[in-house]
Amino acid sequence: MLVNVVTVYVKPEHIADFLAATVDNHTGTRTEPGNHRFDVLQSAEDPGRFLLYEAFESQDAVEAHRKTAHYLVWRSKVDAWMAKPRELVSHRIVAPADPAAW
Amino acid sequence: MLVNVVTVYVKPEHIADFLAATVDNHTGTRTEPGNHRFDVLQSAEDPGRFLLYEAFESQDAVEAHRKTAHYLVWRSKVDAWMAKPRELVSHRIVAPADPAAW
């Protein structure tokens, strides 16, 4: 199990577009057997700053995610809307240690 | 509902101490009625970089958390172990929209 945390900075004029595309990606990703969470958060102070919280069963599940139609459609749309490159930090889980909590 | 995401940079010689103290804080926080998640993650690339993913019912629940013994004990221990000030970003939730998912 691992969690990828992605910070995305979106141009102000594309925030609504980004929200719609990312909710679609959320919905698709949650159907993947290797996905446990795909939370989409918006900074309370900066509406152009988003955080994607992506819990996957394994690195193989991440690779499978990156081949899905919903991910590829999302990527093809959002790249042009980003104010700067997105940042990805991969994490191991310390707590909760119980897989059932994921 | 809101999610506070805290990034903590820990001095190498205090990583084990930080892990123990933060797991205790996790356990205590998950007993709070206004807390929905308190995930503790460690960067896969930098073992001194941690992310706390704290989902609360409301800002009032956050304020109540900051008065608990487990939080105050954690704060009193970890401040000296940080390599630099921790970063907190508060978020509103875009997805999942269903409160039951939290």
N, CA and C atoms of all chains as a GROMACS GRO file, in nm:
protein
  612
    1MET      N    1   0.085  -0.120   0.000
    1MET     CA    2   0.000   0.000   0.000
    1MET      C    3   0.089   0.125   0.000
    2LEU      N    4   0.047   0.223  -0.074
    2LEU     CA    5   0.123   0.349  -0.082
    2LEU      C    6   0.025   0.463  -0.109
    3VAL      N    7   0.069   0.583  -0.080
    3VAL     CA    8  -0.014   0.701  -0.107
    3VAL      C    9   0.067   0.802  -0.188
    4ASN      N   10   0.019   0.834  -0.306
    4ASN     CA   11   0.077   0.943  -0.384
    4ASN      C   12  -0.001   1.070  -0.354
    5VAL      N   13   0.073   1.175  -0.319
    5VAL     CA   14   0.011   1.305  -0.292
    5VAL      C   15   0.057   1.400  -0.401
    6VAL      N   16  -0.038   1.450  -0.477
    6VAL     CA   17  -0.008   1.534  -0.592
    6VAL      C   18  -0.063   1.674  -0.566
    7THR      N   19   0.022   1.774  -0.576
    7THR     CA   20  -0.021   1.913  -0.564
    7THR      C   21  -0.025   1.973  -0.703
    8VAL      N   22  -0.139   2.033  -0.735
    8VAL     CA   23  -0.161   2.089  -0.868
    8VAL      C   24  -0.197   2.236  -0.855
    9TYR      N   25  -0.130   2.318  -0.935
    9TYR     CA   26  -0.156   2.463  -0.936
    9TYR      C   27  -0.224   2.497  -1.069
   10VAL      N   28  -0.348   2.546  -1.059
   10VAL     CA   29  -0.432   2.565  -1.178
   10VAL      C   30  -0.449   2.714  -1.207
   11LYS      N   31  -0.443   2.747  -1.334
   11LYS     CA   32  -0.466   2.887  -1.374
   11LYS      C   33  -0.608   2.928  -1.336
   12PRO      N   34  -0.626   3.050  -1.286
   12PRO     CA   35  -0.758   3.092  -1.234
   12PRO      C   36  -0.870   3.070  -1.334
   13GLU      N   37  -0.844   3.095  -1.460
   13GLU     CA   38  -0.952   3.085  -1.560
   13GLU      C   39  -0.990   2.941  -1.592
   14HIS      N   40  -0.915   2.844  -1.538
   14HIS     CA   41  -0.945   2.703  -1.567
   14HIS      C   42  -0.983   2.622  -1.443
   15ILE      N   43  -1.009   2.691  -1.333
   15ILE     CA   44  -1.043   2.619  -1.209
   15ILE      C   45  -1.172   2.537  -1.226
   16ALA      N   46  -1.273   2.593  -1.286
   16ALA     CA   47  -1.400   2.520  -1.305
   16ALA      C   48  -1.379   2.400  -1.395
   17ASP      N   49  -1.304   2.418  -1.503
   17ASP     CA   50  -1.273   2.306  -1.593
   17ASP      C   51  -1.198   2.196  -1.517
   18PHE      N   52  -1.100   2.238  -1.439
   18PHE     CA   53  -1.018   2.141  -1.365
   18PHE      C   54  -1.104   2.062  -1.266
   19LEU      N   55  -1.192   2.132  -1.196
   19LEU     CA   56  -1.280   2.065  -1.101
   19LEU      C   57  -1.363   1.957  -1.171
   20ALA      N   58  -1.422   1.990  -1.283
   20ALA     CA   59  -1.508   1.894  -1.354
   20ALA      C   60  -1.426   1.774  -1.402
   21ALA      N   61  -1.311   1.800  -1.463
   21ALA     CA   62  -1.228   1.691  -1.515
   21ALA      C   63  -1.176   1.602  -1.402
   22THR      N   64  -1.144   1.663  -1.288
   22THR     CA   65  -1.083   1.587  -1.179
   22THR      C   66  -1.187   1.506  -1.104
   23VAL      N   67  -1.310   1.556  -1.094
   23VAL     CA   68  -1.417   1.475  -1.035
   23VAL      C   69  -1.443   1.353  -1.124
   24ASP      N   70  -1.438   1.369  -1.255
   24ASP     CA   71  -1.453   1.253  -1.345
   24ASP      C   72  -1.341   1.153  -1.320
   25ASN      N   73  -1.219   1.201  -1.306
   25ASN     CA   74  -1.105   1.112  -1.280
   25ASN      C   75  -1.122   1.042  -1.145
   26HIS      N   76  -1.168   1.117  -1.045
   26HIS     CA   77  -1.198   1.057  -0.914
   26HIS      C   78  -1.297   0.941  -0.928
   27THR      N   79  -1.406   0.966  -0.999
   27THR     CA   80  -1.511   0.865  -1.012
   27THR      C   81  -1.458   0.740  -1.081
   28GLY      N   82  -1.381   0.760  -1.187
   28GLY     CA   83  -1.325   0.645  -1.258
   28GLY      C   84  -1.222   0.571  -1.174
   29THR      N   85  -1.137   0.645  -1.106
   29THR     CA   86  -1.029   0.582  -1.030
   29THR      C   87  -1.085   0.498  -0.917
   30ARG      N   88  -1.195   0.544  -0.856
   30ARG     CA   89  -1.252   0.468  -0.744
   30ARG      C   90  -1.311   0.334  -0.787
   31THR      N   91  -1.326   0.313  -0.917
   31THR     CA   92  -1.372   0.181  -0.964
   31THR      C   93  -1.255   0.084  -0.984
   32GLU      N   94  -1.132   0.132  -0.978
   32GLU     CA   95  -1.015   0.045  -1.001
   32GLU      C   96  -0.997  -0.048  -0.880
   33PRO      N   97  -0.974  -0.178  -0.906
   33PRO     CA   98  -0.961  -0.270  -0.792
   33PRO      C   99  -0.841  -0.240  -0.702
   34GLY      N  100  -0.738  -0.177  -0.756
   34GLY     CA  101  -0.618  -0.149  -0.676
   34GLY      C  102  -0.619  -0.012  -0.611
   35ASN      N  103  -0.731   0.062  -0.623
   35ASN     CA  104  -0.738   0.196  -0.563
   35ASN      C  105  -0.820   0.193  -0.435
   36HIS      N  106  -0.768   0.260  -0.332
   36HIS     CA  107  -0.839   0.265  -0.203
   36HIS      C  108  -0.896   0.403  -0.172
   37ARG      N  109  -0.828   0.507  -0.214
   37ARG     CA  110  -0.882   0.643  -0.199
   37ARG      C  111  -0.833   0.726  -0.316
   38PHE      N  112  -0.915   0.827  -0.349
   38PHE     CA  113  -0.870   0.928  -0.446
   38PHE      C  114  -0.942   1.056  -0.407
   39ASP      N  115  -0.891   1.120  -0.302
   39ASP     CA  116  -0.955   1.240  -0.249
   39ASP      C  117  -0.908   1.361  -0.329
   40VAL      N  118  -1.001   1.449  -0.357
   40VAL     CA  119  -0.972   1.573  -0.429
   40VAL      C  120  -1.001   1.689  -0.335
   41LEU      N  121  -0.896   1.766  -0.303
   41LEU     CA  122  -0.909   1.877  -0.208
   41LEU      C  123  -0.867   2.007  -0.275
   42GLN      N  124  -0.929   2.116  -0.228
   42GLN     CA  125  -0.897   2.251  -0.278
   42GLN      C  126  -0.850   2.335  -0.161
   43SER      N  127  -0.738   2.401  -0.176
   43SER     CA  128  -0.686   2.485  -0.069
   43SER      C  129  -0.789   2.589  -0.026
   44ALA      N  130  -0.804   2.606   0.105
   44ALA     CA  131  -0.899   2.705   0.156
   44ALA      C  132  -0.851   2.848   0.128
   45GLU      N  133  -0.720   2.865   0.116
   45GLU     CA  134  -0.665   3.000   0.098
   45GLU      C  135  -0.639   3.033  -0.048
   46ASP      N  136  -0.609   2.933  -0.128
   46ASP     CA  137  -0.573   2.956  -0.268
   46ASP      C  138  -0.657   2.863  -0.356
   47PRO      N  139  -0.766   2.914  -0.414
   47PRO     CA  140  -0.857   2.826  -0.489
   47PRO      C  141  -0.794   2.762  -0.612
   48GLY      N  142  -0.676   2.807  -0.652
   48GLY     CA  143  -0.607   2.746  -0.764
   48GLY      C  144  -0.512   2.634  -0.723
   49ARG      N  145  -0.505   2.605  -0.594
   49ARG     CA  146  -0.416   2.500  -0.545
   49ARG      C  147  -0.497   2.378  -0.502
   50PHE      N  148  -0.469   2.265  -0.564
   50PHE     CA  149  -0.542   2.141  -0.536
   50PHE      C  150  -0.447   2.034  -0.485
   51LEU      N  151  -0.503   1.941  -0.409
   51LEU     CA  152  -0.427   1.826  -0.361
   51LEU      C  153  -0.505   1.699  -0.395
   52LEU      N  154  -0.438   1.607  -0.460
   52LEU     CA  155  -0.496   1.476  -0.489
   52LEU      C  156  -0.429   1.374  -0.397
   53TYR      N  157  -0.511   1.298  -0.326
   53TYR     CA  158  -0.462   1.204  -0.224
   53TYR      C  159  -0.500   1.064  -0.271
   54GLU      N  160  -0.401   0.994  -0.324
   54GLU     CA  161  -0.426   0.872  -0.401
   54GLU      C  162  -0.365   0.751  -0.333
   55ALA      N  163  -0.449   0.668  -0.271
   55ALA     CA  164  -0.401   0.548  -0.203
   55ALA      C  165  -0.420   0.428  -0.294
   56PHE      N  166  -0.310   0.359  -0.321
   56PHE     CA  167  -0.313   0.241  -0.408
   56PHE      C  168  -0.256   0.120  -0.336
   57GLU      N  169  -0.303   0.005  -0.380
   57GLU     CA  170  -0.260  -0.122  -0.322
   57GLU      C  171  -0.111  -0.147  -0.342
   58SER      N  172  -0.057  -0.100  -0.453
   58SER     CA  173   0.081  -0.132  -0.489
   58SER      C  174   0.126  -0.040  -0.602
   59GLN      N  175   0.256  -0.045  -0.633
   59GLN     CA  176   0.306   0.031  -0.747
   59GLN      C  177   0.246  -0.024  -0.877
   60ASP      N  178   0.222  -0.154  -0.882
   60ASP     CA  179   0.156  -0.211  -1.001
   60ASP      C  180   0.018  -0.148  -1.021
   61ALA      N  181  -0.053  -0.124  -0.912
   61ALA     CA  182  -0.186  -0.062  -0.923
   61ALA      C  183  -0.174   0.082  -0.973
   62VAL      N  184  -0.066   0.151  -0.934
   62VAL     CA  185  -0.043   0.286  -0.986
   62VAL      C  186  -0.018   0.282  -1.137
   63GLU      N  187   0.063   0.186  -1.178
   63GLU     CA  188   0.092   0.174  -1.321
   63GLU      C  189  -0.035   0.142  -1.400
   64ALA      N  190  -0.118   0.055  -1.343
   64ALA     CA  191  -0.245   0.021  -1.410
   64ALA      C  192  -0.334   0.145  -1.421
   65HIS      N  193  -0.335   0.225  -1.313
   65HIS     CA  194  -0.414   0.350  -1.312
   65HIS      C  195  -0.372   0.440  -1.428
   66ARG      N  196  -0.241   0.446  -1.453
   66ARG     CA  197  -0.190   0.538  -1.555
   66ARG      C  198  -0.218   0.492  -1.698
   67LYS      N  199  -0.276   0.374  -1.709
   67LYS     CA  200  -0.316   0.325  -1.842
   67LYS      C  201  -0.468   0.332  -1.863
   68THR      N  202  -0.541   0.379  -1.762
   68THR     CA  203  -0.687   0.382  -1.775
   68THR      C  204  -0.732   0.500  -1.862
   69ALA      N  205  -0.850   0.484  -1.921
   69ALA     CA  206  -0.905   0.591  -2.005
   69ALA      C  207  -0.930   0.716  -1.922
   70HIS      N  208  -0.985   0.700  -1.799
   70HIS     CA  209  -1.017   0.821  -1.721
   70HIS      C  210  -0.891   0.900  -1.685
   71TYR      N  211  -0.781   0.829  -1.657
   71TYR     CA  212  -0.657   0.901  -1.628
   71TYR      C  213  -0.602   0.970  -1.753
   72LEU      N  214  -0.601   0.898  -1.863
   72LEU     CA  215  -0.543   0.954  -1.986
   72LEU      C  216  -0.625   1.073  -2.037
   73VAL      N  217  -0.756   1.065  -2.024
   73VAL     CA  218  -0.841   1.179  -2.061
   73VAL      C  219  -0.810   1.298  -1.971
   74TRP      N  220  -0.800   1.271  -1.839
   74TRP     CA  221  -0.768   1.378  -1.743
   74TRP      C  222  -0.636   1.445  -1.779
   75ARG      N  223  -0.532   1.364  -1.802
   75ARG     CA  224  -0.400   1.419  -1.836
   75ARG      C  225  -0.406   1.506  -1.962
   76SER      N  226  -0.479   1.455  -2.061
   76SER     CA  227  -0.483   1.527  -2.190
   76SER      C  228  -0.552   1.663  -2.174
   77LYS      N  229  -0.644   1.671  -2.077
   77LYS     CA  230  -0.716   1.798  -2.056
   77LYS      C  231  -0.637   1.894  -1.968
   78VAL      N  232  -0.583   1.844  -1.856
   78VAL     CA  233  -0.539   1.936  -1.751
   78VAL      C  234  -0.400   1.994  -1.772
   79ASP      N  235  -0.319   1.930  -1.851
   79ASP     CA  236  -0.181   1.981  -1.867
   79ASP      C  237  -0.180   2.130  -1.905
   80ALA      N  238  -0.268   2.168  -1.995
   80ALA     CA  239  -0.270   2.307  -2.043
   80ALA      C  240  -0.327   2.404  -1.939
   81TRP      N  241  -0.393   2.350  -1.837
   81TRP     CA  242  -0.457   2.436  -1.736
   81TRP      C  243  -0.367   2.464  -1.616
   82MET      N  244  -0.252   2.396  -1.610
   82MET     CA  245  -0.167   2.409  -1.492
   82MET      C  246  -0.082   2.535  -1.500
   83ALA      N  247  -0.075   2.607  -1.387
   83ALA     CA  248   0.005   2.728  -1.380
   83ALA      C  249   0.154   2.695  -1.372
   84LYS      N  250   0.184   2.577  -1.318
   84LYS     CA  251   0.324   2.529  -1.313
   84LYS      C  252   0.317   2.377  -1.299
   85PRO      N  253   0.431   2.308  -1.316
   85PRO     CA  254   0.425   2.161  -1.312
   85PRO      C  255   0.371   2.111  -1.178
   86ARG      N  256   0.295   2.004  -1.182
   86ARG     CA  257   0.243   1.947  -1.058
   86ARG      C  258   0.356   1.875  -0.984
   87GLU      N  259   0.334   1.860  -0.853
   87GLU     CA  260   0.437   1.798  -0.767
   87GLU      C  261   0.380   1.668  -0.711
   88LEU      N  262   0.455   1.559  -0.725
   88LEU     CA  263   0.412   1.429  -0.673
   88LEU      C  264   0.509   1.381  -0.566
   89VAL      N  265   0.456   1.346  -0.450
   89VAL     CA  266   0.537   1.284  -0.345
   89VAL      C  267   0.474   1.148  -0.312
   90SER      N  268   0.554   1.044  -0.326
   90SER     CA  269   0.507   0.909  -0.294
   90SER      C  270   0.540   0.877  -0.149
   91HIS      N  271   0.447   0.810  -0.082
   91HIS     CA  272   0.462   0.785   0.062
   91HIS      C  273   0.436   0.639   0.097
   92ARG      N  274   0.504   0.596   0.202
   92ARG     CA  275   0.464   0.471   0.267
   92ARG      C  276   0.371   0.509   0.383
   93ILE      N  277   0.288   0.414   0.424
   93ILE     CA  278   0.189   0.441   0.528
   93ILE      C  279   0.246   0.402   0.664
   94VAL      N  280   0.240   0.496   0.758
   94VAL     CA  281   0.277   0.468   0.897
   94VAL      C  282   0.150   0.430   0.976
   95ALA      N  283   0.046   0.512   0.961
   95ALA     CA  284  -0.081   0.488   1.032
   95ALA      C  285  -0.196   0.549   0.952
   96PRO      N  286  -0.314   0.486   0.950
   96PRO     CA  287  -0.345   0.364   1.023
   96PRO      C  288  -0.280   0.242   0.959
   97ALA      N  289  -0.230   0.152   1.044
   97ALA     CA  290  -0.160   0.034   0.996
   97ALA      C  291  -0.257  -0.074   0.948
   98ASP      N  292  -0.381  -0.067   0.993
   98ASP     CA  293  -0.480  -0.169   0.956
   98ASP      C  294  -0.526  -0.147   0.812
   99PRO      N  295  -0.502  -0.243   0.722
   99PRO     CA  296  -0.545  -0.225   0.582
   99PRO      C  297  -0.695  -0.198   0.568
  100ALA      N  298  -0.774  -0.245   0.666
  100ALA     CA  299  -0.918  -0.223   0.658
  100ALA      C  300  -0.955  -0.075   0.669
  101ALA      N  301  -0.862   0.007   0.724
  101ALA     CA  302  -0.888   0.151   0.737
  101ALA      C  303  -0.868   0.223   0.604
  102TRP      N  304  -0.825   0.148   0.501
  102TRP     CA  305  -0.801   0.205   0.370
  102TRP      C  306  -0.900   0.149   0.269
  103MET      N  307  -1.689   1.993   0.694
  103MET     CA  308  -1.575   1.900   0.685
  103MET      C  309  -1.457   1.971   0.619
  104LEU      N  310  -1.339   1.945   0.668
  104LEU     CA  311  -1.218   2.005   0.613
  104LEU      C  312  -1.102   1.908   0.634
  105VAL      N  313  -0.997   1.929   0.556
  105VAL     CA  314  -0.877   1.846   0.571
  105VAL      C  315  -0.756   1.937   0.587
  106ASN      N  316  -0.686   1.924   0.698
  106ASN     CA  317  -0.558   1.991   0.716
  106ASN      C  318  -0.447   1.895   0.676
  107VAL      N  319  -0.359   1.943   0.589
  107VAL     CA  320  -0.246   1.862   0.544
  107VAL      C  321  -0.119   1.929   0.598
  108VAL      N  322  -0.048   1.856   0.682
  108VAL     CA  323   0.069   1.911   0.749
  108VAL      C  324   0.192   1.835   0.701
  109THR      N  325   0.290   1.910   0.652
  109THR     CA  326   0.418   1.850   0.613
  109THR      C  327   0.520   1.882   0.721
  110VAL      N  328   0.587   1.777   0.767
  110VAL     CA  329   0.682   1.792   0.878
  110VAL      C  330   0.818   1.739   0.832
  111TYR      N  331   0.921   1.817   0.858
  111TYR     CA  332   1.058   1.778   0.823
  111TYR      C  333   1.133   1.751   0.954
  112VAL      N  334   1.176   1.626   0.970
  112VAL     CA  335   1.232   1.580   1.098
  112VAL      C  336   1.382   1.557   1.083
  113LYS      N  337   1.456   1.599   1.186
  113LYS     CA  338   1.600   1.574   1.187
  113LYS      C  339   1.625   1.423   1.185
  114PRO      N  340   1.725   1.379   1.109
  114PRO     CA  341   1.748   1.234   1.092
  114PRO      C  342   1.759   1.159   1.225
  115GLU      N  343   1.823   1.220   1.322
  115GLU     CA  344   1.846   1.150   1.449
  115GLU      C  345   1.720   1.139   1.535
  116HIS      N  346   1.611   1.204   1.491
  116HIS     CA  347   1.488   1.199   1.570
  116HIS      C  348   1.370   1.134   1.495
  117ILE      N  349   1.400   1.067   1.384
  117ILE     CA  350   1.292   1.006   1.307
  117ILE      C  351   1.220   0.898   1.389
  118ALA      N  352   1.293   0.815   1.458
  118ALA     CA  353   1.229   0.708   1.537
  118ALA      C  354   1.144   0.768   1.650
  119ASP      N  355   1.196   0.871   1.715
  119ASP     CA  356   1.119   0.939   1.820
  119ASP      C  357   0.990   0.999   1.761
  120PHE      N  358   1.006   1.063   1.647
  120PHE     CA  359   0.890   1.128   1.584
  120PHE      C  360   0.784   1.024   1.547
  121LEU      N  361   0.828   0.912   1.492
  121LEU     CA  362   0.732   0.807   1.455
  121LEU      C  363   0.653   0.762   1.578
  122ALA      N  364   0.720   0.736   1.688
  122ALA     CA  365   0.651   0.687   1.808
  122ALA      C  366   0.553   0.791   1.860
  123ALA      N  367   0.598   0.916   1.870
  123ALA     CA  368   0.511   1.022   1.923
  123ALA      C  369   0.391   1.047   1.832
  124THR      N  370   0.412   1.035   1.702
  124THR     CA  371   0.306   1.067   1.608
  124THR      C  372   0.204   0.954   1.598
  125VAL      N  373   0.249   0.831   1.614
  125VAL     CA  374   0.153   0.720   1.620
  125VAL      C  375   0.066   0.735   1.745
  126ASP      N  376   0.124   0.776   1.857
  126ASP     CA  377   0.043   0.803   1.977
  126ASP      C  378  -0.060   0.913   1.949
  127ASN      N  379  -0.018   1.019   1.883
  127ASN     CA  380  -0.111   1.128   1.850
  127ASN      C  381  -0.221   1.078   1.756
  128HIS      N  382  -0.183   0.996   1.659
  128HIS     CA  383  -0.282   0.934   1.569
  128HIS      C  384  -0.387   0.857   1.649
  129THR      N  385  -0.340   0.772   1.739
  129THR     CA  386  -0.433   0.687   1.816
  129THR      C  387  -0.528   0.773   1.898
  130GLY      N  388  -0.475   0.876   1.964
  130GLY     CA  389  -0.560   0.964   2.044
  130GLY      C  390  -0.658   1.043   1.958
  131THR      N  391  -0.609   1.095   1.848
  131THR     CA  392  -0.693   1.180   1.763
  131THR      C  393  -0.810   1.101   1.705
  132ARG      N  394  -0.787   0.974   1.672
  132ARG     CA  395  -0.895   0.895   1.612
  132ARG      C  396  -1.008   0.866   1.711
  133THR      N  397  -0.986   0.894   1.839
  133THR     CA  398  -1.095   0.878   1.936
  133THR      C  399  -1.179   1.004   1.947
  134GLU      N  400  -1.135   1.115   1.888
  134GLU     CA  401  -1.211   1.241   1.896
  134GLU      C  402  -1.337   1.231   1.811
  135PRO      N  403  -1.452   1.273   1.865
  135PRO     CA  404  -1.576   1.262   1.788
  135PRO      C  405  -1.574   1.343   1.659
  136GLY      N  406  -1.498   1.452   1.656
  136GLY     CA  407  -1.497   1.537   1.536
  136GLY      C  408  -1.389   1.503   1.436
  137ASN      N  409  -1.316   1.393   1.460
  137ASN     CA  410  -1.209   1.355   1.369
  137ASN      C  411  -1.253   1.239   1.280
  138HIS      N  412  -1.223   1.249   1.151
  138HIS     CA  413  -1.260   1.142   1.057
  138HIS      C  414  -1.140   1.064   1.006
  139ARG      N  415  -1.027   1.130   0.989
  139ARG     CA  416  -0.903   1.060   0.951
  139ARG      C  417  -0.786   1.132   1.015
  140PHE      N  418  -0.680   1.055   1.040
  140PHE     CA  419  -0.554   1.115   1.083
  140PHE      C  420  -0.445   1.021   1.032
  141ASP      N  421  -0.418   1.032   0.901
  141ASP     CA  422  -0.322   0.943   0.838
  141ASP      C  423  -0.182   0.999   0.857
  142VAL      N  424  -0.089   0.910   0.886
  142VAL     CA  425   0.051   0.947   0.903
  142VAL      C  426   0.130   0.878   0.792
  143LEU      N  427   0.193   0.959   0.707
  143LEU     CA  428   0.267   0.906   0.592
  143LEU      C  429   0.412   0.951   0.599
  144GLN      N  430   0.500   0.867   0.544
  144GLN     CA  431   0.643   0.898   0.538
  144GLN      C  432   0.686   0.897   0.391
  145SER      N  433   0.754   1.002   0.350
  145SER     CA  434   0.799   1.009   0.211
  145SER      C  435   0.883   0.887   0.174
  146ALA      N  436   0.858   0.831   0.056
  146ALA     CA  437   0.934   0.715   0.010
  146ALA      C  438   1.078   0.754  -0.023
  147GLU      N  439   1.098   0.880  -0.060
  147GLU     CA  440   1.232   0.923  -0.103
  147GLU      C  441   1.311   0.989   0.009
  148ASP      N  442   1.241   1.053   0.102
  148ASP     CA  443   1.309   1.127   0.209
  148ASP      C  444   1.248   1.084   0.342
  149PRO      N  445   1.316   0.993   0.415
  149PRO     CA  446   1.257   0.939   0.538
  149PRO      C  447   1.235   1.043   0.647
  150GLY      N  448   1.292   1.162   0.631
  150GLY     CA  449   1.270   1.269   0.728
  150GLY      C  450   1.151   1.358   0.695
  151ARG      N  451   1.083   1.327   0.586
  151ARG     CA  452   0.968   1.409   0.546
  151ARG      C  453   0.839   1.331   0.572
  152PHE      N  454   0.750   1.389   0.650
  152PHE     CA  455   0.624   1.324   0.686
  152PHE      C  456   0.506   1.410   0.642
  153LEU      N  457   0.395   1.343   0.621
  153LEU     CA  458   0.270   1.413   0.588
  153LEU      C  459   0.160   1.364   0.682
  154LEU      N  460   0.093   1.457   0.748
  154LEU     CA  461  -0.022   1.424   0.832
  154LEU      C  462  -0.147   1.471   0.760
  155TYR      N  463  -0.242   1.379   0.746
  155TYR     CA  464  -0.364   1.405   0.668
  155TYR      C  465  -0.481   1.399   0.764
  156GLU      N  466  -0.530   1.516   0.803
  156GLU     CA  467  -0.620   1.528   0.917
  156GLU      C  468  -0.758   1.578   0.873
  157ALA      N  469  -0.855   1.488   0.869
  157ALA     CA  470  -0.991   1.524   0.829
  157ALA      C  471  -1.076   1.546   0.954
  158PHE      N  472  -1.132   1.666   0.964
  158PHE     CA  473  -1.216   1.703   1.078
  158PHE      C  474  -1.354   1.747   1.032
  159GLU      N  475  -1.449   1.730   1.123
  159GLU     CA  476  -1.588   1.765   1.095
  159GLU      C  477  -1.604   1.916   1.072
  160SER      N  478  -1.523   1.996   1.139
  160SER     CA  479  -1.542   2.141   1.137
  160SER      C  480  -1.418   2.208   1.196
  161GLN      N  481  -1.413   2.341   1.182
  161GLN     CA  482  -1.304   2.416   1.246
  161GLN      C  483  -1.313   2.405   1.398
  162ASP      N  484  -1.436   2.396   1.451
  162ASP     CA  485  -1.451   2.377   1.596
  162ASP      C  486  -1.385   2.246   1.640
  163ALA      N  487  -1.397   2.143   1.557
  163ALA     CA  488  -1.336   2.014   1.590
  163ALA      C  489  -1.183   2.025   1.588
  164VAL      N  490  -1.130   2.108   1.497
  164VAL     CA  491  -0.985   2.131   1.494
  164VAL      C  492  -0.941   2.201   1.623
  165GLU      N  493  -1.018   2.301   1.663
  165GLU     CA  494  -0.983   2.374   1.786
  165GLU      C  495  -0.989   2.281   1.907
  166ALA      N  496  -1.089   2.194   1.910
  166ALA     CA  497  -1.100   2.097   2.022
  166ALA      C  498  -0.980   2.003   2.021
  167HIS      N  499  -0.938   1.961   1.900
  167HIS     CA  500  -0.820   1.873   1.888
  167HIS      C  501  -0.697   1.938   1.950
  168ARG      N  502  -0.683   2.069   1.928
  168ARG     CA  503  -0.563   2.139   1.974
  168ARG      C  504  -0.560   2.160   2.126
  169LYS      N  505  -0.670   2.122   2.191
  169LYS     CA  506  -0.674   2.129   2.338
  169LYS      C  507  -0.660   1.991   2.403
  170THR      N  508  -0.647   1.886   2.324
  170THR     CA  509  -0.640   1.751   2.381
  170THR      C  510  -0.501   1.724   2.438
  171ALA      N  511  -0.498   1.632   2.533
  171ALA     CA  512  -0.369   1.595   2.592
  171ALA      C  513  -0.277   1.532   2.487
  172HIS      N  514  -0.332   1.446   2.401
  172HIS     CA  515  -0.244   1.377   2.305
  172HIS      C  516  -0.181   1.476   2.208
  173TYR      N  517  -0.257   1.580   2.170
  173TYR     CA  518  -0.198   1.681   2.080
  173TYR      C  519  -0.094   1.764   2.154
  174LEU      N  520  -0.124   1.806   2.275
  174LEU     CA  521  -0.032   1.892   2.350
  174LEU      C  522   0.097   1.818   2.384
  175VAL      N  523   0.085   1.690   2.417
  175VAL     CA  524   0.206   1.609   2.444
  175VAL      C  525   0.289   1.599   2.316
  176TRP      N  526   0.220   1.572   2.204
  176TRP     CA  527   0.291   1.561   2.074
  176TRP      C  528   0.366   1.690   2.044
  177ARG      N  529   0.296   1.804   2.054
  177ARG     CA  530   0.359   1.933   2.025
  177ARG      C  531   0.481   1.957   2.114
  178SER      N  532   0.467   1.923   2.242
  178SER     CA  533   0.576   1.952   2.335
  178SER      C  534   0.700   1.867   2.302
  179LYS      N  535   0.676   1.750   2.245
  179LYS     CA  536   0.789   1.662   2.209
  179LYS      C  537   0.852   1.699   2.075
  180VAL      N  538   0.768   1.721   1.973
  180VAL     CA  539   0.822   1.720   1.836
  180VAL      C  540   0.884   1.852   1.793
  181ASP      N  541   0.849   1.961   1.857
  181ASP     CA  542   0.903   2.091   1.811
  181ASP      C  543   1.056   2.088   1.800
  182ALA      N  544   1.120   2.027   1.897
  182ALA     CA  545   1.268   2.026   1.899
  182ALA      C  546   1.326   1.931   1.794
  183TRP      N  547   1.242   1.842   1.741
  183TRP     CA  548   1.290   1.741   1.646
  183TRP      C  549   1.278   1.786   1.500
  184MET      N  550   1.211   1.900   1.479
  184MET     CA  551   1.186   1.943   1.340
  184MET      C  552   1.309   2.013   1.282
  185ALA      N  553   1.339   1.977   1.157
  185ALA     CA  554   1.454   2.039   1.088
  185ALA      C  555   1.420   2.180   1.042
  186LYS      N  556   1.291   2.205   1.020
  186LYS     CA  557   1.243   2.340   0.986
  186LYS      C  558   1.095   2.347   1.021
  187PRO      N  559   1.035   2.466   1.021
  187PRO     CA  560   0.894   2.474   1.062
  187PRO      C  561   0.803   2.388   0.976
  188ARG      N  562   0.703   2.329   1.036
  188ARG     CA  563   0.610   2.249   0.960
  188ARG      C  564   0.518   2.339   0.879
  189GLU      N  565   0.461   2.281   0.772
  189GLU     CA  566   0.375   2.358   0.681
  189GLU      C  567   0.234   2.301   0.690
  190LEU      N  568   0.136   2.388   0.711
  190LEU     CA  569  -0.004   2.344   0.718
  190LEU      C  570  -0.083   2.408   0.605
  191VAL      N  571  -0.154   2.326   0.530
  191VAL     CA  572  -0.246   2.377   0.429
  191VAL      C  573  -0.385   2.322   0.461
  192SER      N  574  -0.480   2.413   0.479
  192SER     CA  575  -0.618   2.374   0.508
  192SER      C  576  -0.695   2.364   0.376
  193HIS      N  577  -0.781   2.261   0.367
  193HIS     CA  578  -0.851   2.235   0.240
  193HIS      C  579  -1.000   2.216   0.262
  194ARG      N  580  -1.074   2.254   0.160
  194ARG     CA  581  -1.214   2.208   0.152
  194ARG      C  582  -1.216   2.082   0.066
  195ILE      N  583  -1.319   2.001   0.086
  195ILE     CA  584  -1.327   1.872   0.017
  195ILE      C  585  -1.409   1.888  -0.112
  196VAL      N  586  -1.349   1.844  -0.222
  196VAL     CA  587  -1.421   1.838  -0.350
  196VAL      C  588  -1.482   1.699  -0.369
  197ALA      N  589  -1.400   1.596  -0.347
  197ALA     CA  590  -1.446   1.457  -0.362
  197ALA      C  591  -1.363   1.367  -0.270
  198PRO      N  592  -1.423   1.262  -0.212
  198PRO     CA  593  -1.561   1.222  -0.230
  198PRO      C  594  -1.657   1.317  -0.156
  199ALA      N  595  -1.769   1.348  -0.221
  199ALA     CA  596  -1.865   1.442  -0.166
  199ALA      C  597  -1.952   1.376  -0.057
  200ASP      N  598  -1.959   1.244  -0.059
  200ASP     CA  599  -2.044   1.172   0.037
  200ASP      C  600  -1.976   1.169   0.174
  201PRO      N  601  -2.038   1.231   0.276
  201PRO     CA  602  -1.976   1.230   0.409
  201PRO      C  603  -1.947   1.089   0.462
  202ALA      N  604  -2.021   0.992   0.414
  202ALA     CA  605  -2.000   0.853   0.460
  202ALA      C  606  -1.863   0.800   0.417
  203ALA      N  607  -1.804   0.862   0.315
  203ALA     CA  608  -1.670   0.819   0.268
  203ALA      C  609  -1.560   0.871   0.359
  204TRP      N  610  -1.599   0.950   0.459
  204TRP     CA  611  -1.502   1.008   0.552
  204TRP      C  612  -1.526   0.952   0.691
   0.00000   0.00000   0.00000
